[in-house]
Amino acid sequence: MKIYGRAQNNESELEILSEATLVTEPSTLRDLASFLYRCADAIEDEGESWEHEQFESNEVVSPDFIVFNPYVVSTY
C-alpha cells in the first residue's frame, strides 16, 4: 500500500507519505470504511474498467480522499 498526499495549502506534486492521521467523528470513520469496502468490491467486480473514486464527506472542512485501482494506474 502506498499513501500519497500534499499539503492543504500547497499545489505541489504528490509525495509518498510515511504516516497519515485521521481526526474525525466515528460516523465519518464508518462512512470512510464503507467507502473503502465499496472501492475494493468495485476493483474486484469491474477490473481495469474501474479507475478511481473520491470520498465525499459532509464535514465543512474535508480533505480529498481518493482511491485508485492499482491495476490501472501504473504511476502510483
Buried (B, 14 or more C-beta within 10 A) or exposed (E): EEEEBBEEEEEEEEEEEEEEEEEEEEEBEEBBEEBBEEBEEBBEEEEEEBBBBEBEBEEEEEEEBEBBBEEBEEEE
